Amino acid sequence: MKLRMLAVGQKMPAWVTAGYDEYAHRMPPDCRLELTEIPLGQRSKSQPVERAMAAEADKLLAAVGERDRLIALDVTGKSWRTEQLATQLAEWRQDGRDVCFAIGGPDGLARSVLDRAERRWSLSALTLPHPLVRIVLAEQLYRAWSILANHPYHRA
């Protein structure tokens, strides 16, 4: 099984790349984490934001395989405790399908992505900047794996 992070935005600051890489490299080969960056839709005063979001959505959905499970990161989604995420990760591994996590750009995810998603997951009731979400998501996936592997990283 692969965990695929589909994130709108490219050319992240070095601290974002370093934070993501730190946790992605810790994941074991049978549960590896991959990042696919989706170009930010063109935004301008003359075009509605929805047009840019629709372009992002088209590229996000094109990156999702037909059998892939899609989880949308959305502030209105359901929040999970870390132990619940570990349970989800165990179930996903049993299922065998790849899991894609969609992270929207500065305006979030278009309705078409939310509609395609099997679940909407909120990392926080706070609105987090989309670059930071990459790091938080990677760390939480690693933490969930560490619980399943009885690794001492998680000490709750």
N, C-alpha and C positions, 0 to 999 in steps of 0.2 A: 504494500500500500504506500502511496505517496500522499503527502500533505502538500497542497499547492496553495500558496498565497498569491492571489491575483490582486495587485494593488495599483490603483490609478495614481500616476505621477512617476516622473523619472528624474534623474539627476538629484538624488537626495543628498543632504549634507553628510559629511563623513561620519558624524556621530550616529546617524540613523543606520548607515550601512554597517558600521562597526557593531552596533547593538544587535541588529538583525543577525549578522554573521556569527556573533558570539554564541547565540543559542541554536541557530541552524546547524552549525558544525558539531554541536553536542548530540544531535539526534542520531540514533542508530540507523544503519543502512536499511533495515526493514521498515523504517518509519521516517524516511528522510523528508526534509522540508525544503521545498523549492519555491523560488520567488519568480513571478512573471510580472514585469512592470507594464502597465497599460498607459499609453500616452494620454496626457491631459487633453480634454476637448478644448477646441478654440473658444475662448471667451472674449467678447467685446461688447461695447455699449450698444452696438447696432443689432446684436443677436441675442435672443433670449437664452438664459442659462440652461433651460430645458433642452435646447438643441445640442449644447456641449455635453450635457449629461447623457443624452440619447446616443451620441457618438461613442462616449465611454462605455455605455451599456452594450452596444453592439460588439465592441472589441472584447469586453469582459466575457460576454456570453459565447463568443467565438472560441475563447480559450478553454471553455468548459467542455469536457468530453460528454458524449451522449449518456454514458452510464455513470458519470461522476456525480457525487453528492455535492451540492452547493450549499454553503452556509454563508449567509449575508451578515456582515458586521454592521449593525444598525442600532443607533441609540434607543430606538423604540422596541428592540428585540427583548427576548427573555435573558435575564442574567443567570449565570451558572456559578456555583461555588467550584473551587478547584477540584474537589473530590468528584463533583458531578461531571466535570470535563474529563477527568480520568476515566470514569465509567463510560462516557461517550466514546473516548478514544479506544477503549477496549472493544466496544461494540463495533466501531468502524473497522478496526483491525480484523475482527471476525468476519465481517461482511465482505471485505476484500476490495471494495471499490475505492478508487482514489477520492480524496476529499479536497474540495476547493473552497477557500475562504475568500470572499469578495470584500475588498476594502475600497470604498468610494473615494472620490476626490474631495475638494473643499466644500462641495455642495451635497455630498452624500451619494447614494445609489439611486438610479432611476427605477421607476416602478417595474419595468420589465425584468430587472435583475431580482428585485424583491419577490416578484411573482414566481420566478423560476426556482428560487431558493427553497430547499426543504425546511430550513429553519432560519430564524433571525436571532442573532446572538448579540447581546449588548455587553461589552466589556465593562461598562461603567454607566451610571446615570449622568455622569459628566460628559460633555462633548469633548472628545479628544482630537487633537490634530492628527490628520491621516498619516503623516510620517511616524508619529509616536505609536500609533496603533500597530505598525509592523513589529516594533520591538516588544510591545506588551503581548501581542499574540504569539510571537515566537517563544518568548519566555514562558508563557502559560502552557503552551504545547509541550515544551521541554519539562516543565514541572509536572504536568499530567503523566508524561511518559515515566518520569522518575518515580512517581507513586506506584505505577504498575510494575516497575522493575525493582521495587524496594531499594531504590538508590537513596542515599541520605540527603540529597539536595533539598527535598521537601521536609521541613521539620515542624509542621503545624500541630 
